[in-house]
Each structure stands twice: as structure tokens, then as C-alpha cells.
Amino acid sequence: MLIEIRWPFFVLPPATASAAPLSIPCRLVRPAQPEPSLLTHFPDHTQTPLPLSLPDLPGRLAAMPPANDPPMALPLTLDLEDFKGDFSFDALFGNLVDELLPEFRGDDAAGVPPPPPPLLGAAPPVFPAVDELLGLFKHSCKELVDLRRQIDKRLQNLKKEVATQDAKHRKTLGELEKGVDGLFDSFARLDSRISSVGQTAAKIGDHLQSAESQRETASQTIDLIKYLMEFNSTPGDLMELSPLFSDDSRVAEAASIAQKLRSFAEEDVGRHGVASAVGSANASRGLEVAVANLQEYCNELENRLLSRFDTASQRRELSTMAECAKILSQFNRGTSAMQHYVATRPMFIDVEIMNTDIQVVLGDDGPEADSSTIEEGLSILYKEIADTVRKEATTIMAVFPSPNEVMSILVQRVLEQRVTAILDKLLIRPSLASLPPIEEGGLLHYLRVLAVAYDKTKELAKELQSIGCGDLDIEGLTESIYVSHKDEYTEFEQASVRQLYQSKMAELRAEARQQSDSTGSIGRAKGASVTTSPQQLLSVTVVNEFVRWNEEAISRCTLLFSQPTTVAANVRSIFACLLDQVSQYLTEGLDRARESLNEAAVMRDKYGIGTSVSRRLAAAAASAAEAAAAQGESSFRSFMIAVQRCASSVAILQQYFSNTISRLLLPVDGAHPAACEDMGSAVSVVEAAAHKGLLQCIDTVMCEVERLLSSEQKATDYRSPDDGAAPDHRPTNACIRIVAYLSRVLEVAFSALEGLNKQSFLTELGNRLHKGLLNHWQKFTFSPSGGLRLKRDITEYGEFVRSFNAPSIDEKFELLGIMANVFIVAPESLASLFEGSPSIRKDALRFIQLRDDYKTAKIASMLNSIMSE
């Protein structure tokens, strides 16, 4: 059996000198937790050994008597190699005791005989092998101590060797550091030397390069002087020049030299020319011949290159074109080449293309084409132009060294020549003194075409800018094309809306005349005047048409102009035309409706019934008065409809101002308030005309009420019946007819008028009605039963005027009902009537005088006593 003993259950006793070495194979078992070093668990011999405690012994080892015989010497040999690698103390201990304790070995326990039985009288040993184990442990401890001493000695030797080697290593490192420092110093001196040598070499190189440059400059100067002398030899003689100037393969070099010579010669001639002008006697004039010859040669060379460029262009040889363009760039920065290339484009020189342009724009309609057709045609044409410019841009990018400059020239030529030629044929500005007839489109056609052309041209400009136009201010160029049209735009726009207004008014008058001709003969045959026809009445549709014209004009204005100040000024001018048109149209419509009211008034006055006329004449006059009343009622309805449409038209105008005009005027200080003031003035004119007409309407209604009162009200209506019959408590016939008339005629007023206008009109009518009834009842005398009937009439009138929603009118008719009591009560009760309503005392006193018993009952004296109290 393998017995595991784990630290620190025991401490081995010190070894004895007599112990013999014992060779025991070792097998150690590593404990579960990390343990201290093996040597630290074997104290030296000065320490007191701890008693052995094993798990397999019941703890009675301490009670055993000491052995008399010495322990058996066991040979034991321990080597340091046994403690290297995977060391296990359990294995070591097991190998030590296996031979002494065979009964505890699991594999040999069956073959070992059992111990002999104890002798009688002798105590059986608890652990017979303890003495042998103690001897073995002491011997093992001694060997382990020896091994520890050997290891300690070896460690001391190693420490000394390590210290010696460390000192040598430090010394070597110090020497190496000194050597490295020396190397760094050497490298620094070497680097400084190399930098110095490099700088010297660079200076030498610069001097050499400068000398070489001077040499080349001197050589070139010599050549230039030689060439300059050749050009300065004979005027107009270019035949004796060096081969360089006639060699086609060296054209670029010849051009460069010729330009240098020309620049120098012209500068020299100019400098000496100035000196000569101030009186210099030493002025030289020897280079004038050179200047002339160089100018002639440069022109000849430039023409030759342009000819070669044209030939290559026709053959689409882009490399040759690029070579020529590069050389030509030395002549006036290549301007002649760029302009020549652009000028030779087919779109600028082909007459057929230019004639086709206007045909594409106008389409099949020709000069009669409308704005939509022209818009479509311009879109097609401008797309073709943009595609052509895009193709030319590809060639320009591949040929010219400065393509942006060429594109600038090309785009400018497109706008100034091709586009302008089209616009000149489209935008023929009419004369304001002699406007084109409206049947041919009038000024509106010109303005619509102008807006369409401007919009499409702006789109073309943006497209060309996206293709590329260099530094060209394409937006400014586009504006310059239309500047003459935009200068007079406002006048043309105002004249256009006026022309449209006049045309519309003429159309409405023609319709009214036609309607009048068809109905006038019938009216004249019946002896009645012709009423206002539907065409003569105001129409909200017509006002909407005015607004639509103005809105279209405003849209053109905002398209053509972008500056807020300019836009605001033009918008206000155009909007002022709308205000004038709406104000004039509404005022004239109200005036026509008022004329109908006037005609009805004339008819009433003409057929008024006198007091002393025959019955037959009175009947004819009554019939004519009825016709006049019908005419007045019809005129009243027509005017109320006109007022309603007038209010709707003003609302449309105000909404248009809020939605469209205000946002264009607000950015400019003072523009919006000024426009509001203009609109207020225009509306006030319409309000004045409407106010006059409404007063006439009230007059018409009151005249009919007075006619009905005078014709229908009988003197017996408010007296007691002579035949003794029961009094009639129903409203009088006059009251019934008046209420019916007012209900019928005011129905249109209730729907036509709104807000304060309705309240003011009905209040004024109620006051007039109240006053008219008071004046009418002053003509009659009243019995008590008549007073009851009068009160019944007042109640009917009061119930009707309650629909006016006018508290002041309701109060007046309530007071009338109270005053009617003066005809009902007994004379002695009259005084009590004034106690609760002192405000009606004056009118009540007048009513009291209308009692039929006023004189017989001596009511006058009673009233005097009441008044004195």
C-alpha cells in the first residue's frame, strides 16, 4: 500500500553518523496546494523533532515503550537528480517504507504471513516496525541535510561566479559606451563635413547652372541678333531669311523667335521714339524695318498656320489641329485662332441653318403661331443648339491649349448671333400709339411671347453654363439681349390690361344691346321701361377674369425681373391697373342699377294720383302706379344683387392682394402700405356708389309703403262700426299688404347684405318706417275699438321689424304699442300711462289729440292739469 504523507505533518529528526546509506527507489506525490521548498521542512539538528502522526495509526505511538535494540541499518542513497523534474514527496516516502511495511502494500499483502501471536503475559507491540522506520528516517534526514549543504555550497560558488562575471560585464559595457560615444562624435564630424561639402557642391552647381544659363542666353542672344539683322536688312524682303523661318517642320520654333524679335523691336522703337519726341539727338531708328518685316512675317506665318488648321479641321485631324492651335497661341495669345475656329462653325455661316431656325420655332402656323407653339418650338431649337455646343466642346477640349477661352467665345457668339437673330424675328415690339387689334392677339401676344422666349433663353443659358463657358458672364449677356424689351415692359403690360378691359367692356355692351333690341320692342309696346338686363348686371366672373389677367401679368413681371425693388415697383403699377378696372366696373354697374331705381322713381312721380280726379282717371293712374311699384321692386332686387356681387368682387380683390401681391411688396419699405392705401381708395369709390344706391333703395321701399298706406288705409279702419257690429281685431288691410311687401322685397336684402352693411341698411329702413307710420297715423281719429286695431297693426309691424336684429328699432315699435293705449283707456286714466314711460310723453300728447272724444270728453283741460302738475 502506498501511504501519502503531506506537509507539514512531521519534521524529520537530525541524521546520525552511524546510519548507513540505503538505496530506495522514490515515487513522490505532489500535494494539492503549493508547498514550500523541501529543504525548508527539514530543520537542522538543533531543532526538536515533532512526534510522528499518521492517519493509519490510532494515535497510540506515543505510548509505546522505547526499543532496546538499535534500529537496523538501512542502506540509503539520495541523489540530487531525484529532486529534479516532476518531484513527488509522496512517491519518495512510499518507496522508503514499502520494504519495511509489506503488509500495507496493496499488491503483496496476500503473500505475507500474519505476525506471530503475542506471548502470554507480554504486551503486544502496537507498531512493530517503528524502530526500523525511525532509523530509516534519521538516516534519510542526514542525507537530505548533506544534500542541502552541497546545494548551499554550490549556490555560494555560483553567486561568486555571477558577481565576478557581472563586474566583468559592467566593465565591458562601460568600455563599449565610451567607444560608441566616440563613434557618434566621429559620425557628427563626418556629417558636418559632408554637409559642408554638399553645400559647396550645390554652390558650385548653381554657379555652373548660372554660367550655363548665361552661356545659353548669350548663344540665343547671338542668334536673335543675327535673325534681327536679317529682318532689318531690306524692307519687305523676306527671301534672305535663315532656313529656320521657311522650314515647315520648325514652325513652332520660328514662331517663338519671331515673337521675341517682334516684341524686342517694337519695345526698342517705342522707347527711342519717346526719347526722340523729347529732343534726344542720339535716338536710333534702325529697327523700324525689322518691325515691319517681322509684322509681315508673323502675319504670313499666322495665315499659313490658320490655313493648315482649317485643312486639318475639315479632315477632323485633331492632333494637327492641336499642334497648330498650340503654335498660334503665341500670336496674341491665340485669339485669332480661337475666333477663326468659332467663326467657321456651320451654325454661324450656313444660311440654311439660320433660315430653318425660325421655321422650327413658328411651326406650321407661321406668323400666326401662338405662345404655346412658340414655346414648344424654342424648346426644340434650343436643345439642338445645346447639343451642337456640347459636340463642339469635345473638339475644343482636345485641340486648344486654353479651351475655356474658346468656349467663352463660342457661347457668346451663340447668344449674340444665333439666339439674337431668332429673337429679332419673334419679338417685334408693337407701337403703343397704335396697338395691334385684339383679334390678332393684341399686346398680350407680344408679352406672352416675350415671357416664353425669356424663360427658354434662361434655360439655354444654364445648359450652356453647365457645358462650359469659361469666364463669360452668361447671365449678364442673356439679360443684355432683353434689356430693350424690359425697359418698356411696364408700359406695355399696363397698356395690355387696359386693352383687354376695353375689349371686355365692348363685348358686354354688345351683348346688352343685343338683349335690349330683342326685348325693347315688347316693353315699349306695353308702355313700360326696359329693366336692367342680366348682361348689364355686375358679374363676379368678369371680376375674376380681371384678376386672372393681372395675375398673369404679375407672373411675367416676377419672371423678367429679380431685384425686389424693381419687382415691387412694377407689381404696384400693374396692380393699380386692376384696382382701376375693378373700381370702374363695379361703380358703373352700380350706377346702371341706380339708373333703374331712378326710372322707377320717375314713373311713381308721373303717375301719382291727385285728390280731385275722375274715377276713370284715378283707376288708370292706380294701374300705372302698380306698374311703377313693380318696376321699383324689380329695380330694388337688381340693385341688391349688384351690391352682393360687388361685395363678392371686393372680397376676391382683397384675397388676391393678400395671397399674391403682399409677398412681393413686403420686402421693400413703404411699398405695401402704399398699395394698401391705393386699394382703400379704389374700394371707397365703390362703397360711395353702393351707399347712394342703398339710400335710393330705402326711398323706393318707403315710397311703396306710403302708396300702400294712402291707397289701402281707410278712414273707418280705426273707428267704431256704424252698424253696431262687433269690432274687427284683425290687422288692417294696409298693414297686411305692407308687411307682405316688406317681407317679399327685403328677402333679397337679407341675403345680399352682410355684417355692418346689413345692420346699417335695416336700421335706417326701420327708422324711416317708424317715422312714416307716425306721420301716416296723424291723419286719422281713433275710437277705443280703433285703438285696439291700431295696436294690432303696431304688433304686426313690430314682429316684422324684429327680424332686423336692431334693438333700437324694436324699442321704438314697443313704445308705439304703449302709445296706442291712449286710444283705449278712459279719459281719466290717461295720466297713469305716462308714469312708467316719460320719454314718450310728447308723442303721446299728439296721439291723444287723435281720440274721437278728445273734444267731447274735455280731454284738453285734463291734459293741461296733468302738464301743470
Secondary structure, DSSP 8 states (H G I E B T S, - for coil): ------TTS-------TT---B---------SS----GGGGS--TTS-------TTS-S-GGGS---SS------B---GGGGSSS--HHHHHHHHHTTT-GGG-TTTTTTS-------TTS---S-TTHHHHHHHHHHHHHHHHHHHHHHHHHHHHHHHHHHHHHHHHHHHHHHHHHHHHHHHHHHHHHHHHHHHHHHHHHHHHHHHHHHHHHHHHHHHHHHHHHHHHHHTSSTT--TTS-GGGG-GGGHHHHHHHHHHHHHHHHHHHHHHHHHHHTT-TT---TTHHHHHHHHHHHHHHHHHHHHHHHHHHHHT-HHHHHHHHHHHTTSGGGHHHHHHHHHTSHHHH-HHHHHHHHHHHHGGGGGG--HHHHHHHHHHHHHHHHHHHHHHHHHHHHH-SSHHHHHHHHHHHIIIIIIHHHHHHH-----SSS---GGGTHHHHHHHHHHHHHHHHHHHHHHHHHH--TT--HHHHHHHHHHHHHHTHHHHHHHHHHHHHHHHHHHHHHHHHHHHHHHHHHHHHTT------GGGS--HHHHHHHHHHHHHHHHHHHHH---HHHHHHHHHHHHHHHHHHHHHHHHHHHHHHHHHHHHHHHHHHHT---SS--HHHHHHHHHHHHHHHHHHHHHHHHHHHHHHHHHHHHHHHHHHIIIIIHHHHTTSTTHHHHHHHHHHHHHHHHHHHHHHHHHHHHHHHHHHHHHHHHHH--GGGGS--TT------S--HHHHHHHHHHHHHHHHHHHH--HHHHHHHHHHHHHHHHHHHHHHHTT--B-HHHHHHHHHHHHHHHHHHGGG--HHHHHHHHHHHHHGGGGTS-GGGHHHHTTS-GGGHHHHHHHHTTBTTTTTTTHHHHHHHHHH-
